[in-house]
Amino acid sequence: MPSIMITSANRGLGLEFARQYAVDGWRVFAACRNPDAAADLDKLARRYAVTVFSMDVTDQSSIRDAAAGLNDESIDVLLNSAGIIGKSGQRAGNIDYDSWAQVLDVNTMGPLRITEAFVEHVARSERKLVVTITSGLGSLTDNTSGGSIPYRSSKAAVNMAMRSAAIDLAPRGIACVLVNPGWVKTDMGGPGAPLTPSASVAALKGLIATFGLAHSGKFFHYDGREYPW
Ligand SMILES: NC(=O)c1ccc[n+]([C@@H]2O[C@H](COP(=O)([O-])OP(=O)(O)OC[C@H]3O[C@@H](n4cnc5c(N)ncnc54)[C@H](OP(=O)(O)O)[C@@H]3O)[C@@H](O)[C@H]2O)c1
């Protein structure tokens, strides 16, 4: 049975990934900050091979405990989904530096902390894949409207971090790929977003099924196009 570990599996895209992979018969390691408040995930865990556990991507000791808790399990796909947008209205002239630092901690350092902590679980799997959800807002090429400085920079930085990780981990056969889910109706995306979580995740799952070392260090749109950095 293939396996996936998902950060932020309690709501939004993370929850939808957990649902779709569980229904497909995958073993799902579903991480979230507060399992006691994760009612939707709990429902999934009652029906499918879903293990729910606590992990905050900014907290090394919670990450270490979670990695130790998975013992010698293998993780075919490690999915970095956890993310925050930070305070709104962050344009040049109006930056909240504490909020920016928090956004970098979650969105940029979080995926690297998780990748390092679970690298042995991934290395012993068949697929050996690390997928990180970035954003079109992290693309330098796409940025013609400005604003969102903390969020944009956190995603541009995680793109660079994962491109380096792709090179660093290639000798172990591990691929690191970045994906943009599109603009999706979640708490972050808001009700005006054109895509449902179900449609975005279904498209991303199709892509992830094709990913391997040839895709490592690359950035893809959910529709399969390579995204400009
Ligand atoms: N929605 C979009 O339109 C869109 C577009 C481009 C990219 N993305 C990216 O897609 C990913 C998922 O976003 P979403 O739309 O599903 O957002 P969301 O609905 O706002 O959910 C965010 C998730 O991240 C978790 N999280 C926040 N801080 C965390 C931490 N320190 N440790 C662990 N988990 C943490 C939240 O957990 P709690 O419930 O505990 O707060 C929640 O599960 C993010 O990386 C986001 O940047 C989203």
The ligand as a Tripos MOL2 file, in Angstrom:
@<TRIPOS>MOLECULE
LIG
   48    52     1     0     0
SMALL
NO_CHARGES

@<TRIPOS>ATOM
      1 N1         -5.8900   28.4010   -1.3130 N.am      1 LIG1
      2 C1         -5.1970   28.9570   -2.3110 C.2       1 LIG1
      3 O1         -5.7530   29.6650   -3.1910 O.2       1 LIG1
      4 C2         -3.7160   28.7370   -2.4090 C.ar      1 LIG1
      5 C3         -3.0500   29.2400   -3.5580 C.ar      1 LIG1
      6 C4         -1.6900   29.0260   -3.6830 C.ar      1 LIG1
      7 C5         -1.0180   28.3110   -2.7020 C.ar      1 LIG1
      8 N2         -1.6650   27.8490   -1.6020 N.ar      1 LIG1
      9 C6         -0.8910   27.1040   -0.5980 C.3       1 LIG1
     10 O2         -1.5220   25.8730   -0.3340 O.3       1 LIG1
     11 C7         -1.2020   25.4310    0.9880 C.3       1 LIG1
     12 C8         -2.4800   25.0680    1.7220 C.3       1 LIG1
     13 O3         -3.2790   26.2460    1.8070 O.3       1 LIG1
     14 P1         -4.8400   26.2160    2.1040 P.3       1 LIG1
     15 O4         -5.4960   27.0020    1.0470 O.co2     1 LIG1
     16 O5         -5.2720   24.8270    2.3830 O.co2     1 LIG1
     17 O6         -4.8680   27.0960    3.4460 O.3       1 LIG1
     18 P2         -5.8220   27.0550    4.7050 P.3       1 LIG1
     19 O7         -7.1490   26.5030    4.3630 O.co2     1 LIG1
     20 O8         -5.7130   28.4210    5.2990 O.co2     1 LIG1
     21 O9         -5.1070   25.9930    5.6770 O.3       1 LIG1
     22 C9         -3.8410   26.2610    6.1820 C.3       1 LIG1
     23 C10        -3.3630   25.0280    6.9240 C.3       1 LIG1
     24 O10        -2.0170   25.2500    7.3690 O.3       1 LIG1
     25 C11        -1.9590   24.8590    8.7280 C.3       1 LIG1
     26 N3         -0.8730   25.5110    9.4510 N.ar      1 LIG1
     27 C12        -0.6540   26.8290    9.6380 C.ar      1 LIG1
     28 N4          0.4400   27.0200   10.4070 N.ar      1 LIG1
     29 C13         0.9200   25.7860   10.7000 C.ar      1 LIG1
     30 C14         2.0090   25.3200   11.4540 C.ar      1 LIG1
     31 N5          2.8510   26.1500   12.0820 N.pl3     1 LIG1
     32 N6          2.2160   23.9810   11.5590 N.ar      1 LIG1
     33 C15         1.3690   23.1180   10.9580 C.ar      1 LIG1
     34 N7          0.3100   23.4990   10.2210 N.ar      1 LIG1
     35 C16         0.0890   24.8180   10.1050 C.ar      1 LIG1
     36 C17        -3.3210   25.2240    9.2940 C.3       1 LIG1
     37 O11        -3.5160   24.5620   10.5170 O.3       1 LIG1
     38 P3         -4.4760   25.1700   11.6940 P.3       1 LIG1
     39 O12        -5.8590   24.7290   11.3580 O.co2     1 LIG1
     40 O13        -3.9100   24.5530   12.9320 O.co2     1 LIG1
     41 O14        -4.3240   26.6680   11.6520 O.co2     1 LIG1
     42 C18        -4.2010   24.7140    8.1570 C.3       1 LIG1
     43 O15        -4.3710   23.3200    8.2590 O.3       1 LIG1
     44 C19        -0.4300   26.5860    1.6380 C.3       1 LIG1
     45 O16         0.9510   26.3070    1.5940 O.3       1 LIG1
     46 C20        -0.7780   27.7780    0.7620 C.3       1 LIG1
     47 O17         0.2250   28.7660    0.8060 O.3       1 LIG1
     48 C21        -3.0080   28.0420   -1.4200 C.ar      1 LIG1
@<TRIPOS>BOND
     1     1     2 1
     2     2     3 2
     3     2     4 1
     4     4     5 ar
     5     4    48 ar
     6     5     6 ar
     7     6     7 ar
     8     7     8 ar
     9     8     9 1
    10     8    48 ar
    11     9    10 1
    12     9    46 1
    13    10    11 1
    14    11    12 1
    15    11    44 1
    16    12    13 1
    17    13    14 1
    18    14    15 2
    19    14    16 1
    20    14    17 1
    21    17    18 1
    22    18    19 2
    23    18    20 1
    24    18    21 1
    25    21    22 1
    26    22    23 1
    27    23    24 1
    28    23    42 1
    29    24    25 1
    30    25    26 1
    31    25    36 1
    32    26    27 ar
    33    26    35 ar
    34    27    28 ar
    35    28    29 ar
    36    29    30 ar
    37    29    35 ar
    38    30    31 1
    39    30    32 ar
    40    32    33 ar
    41    33    34 ar
    42    34    35 ar
    43    36    37 1
    44    36    42 1
    45    37    38 1
    46    38    39 2
    47    38    40 1
    48    38    41 1
    49    42    43 1
    50    44    45 1
    51    44    46 1
    52    46    47 1
@<TRIPOS>SUBSTRUCTURE
     1 LIG1         1 GROUP 0 **** ****
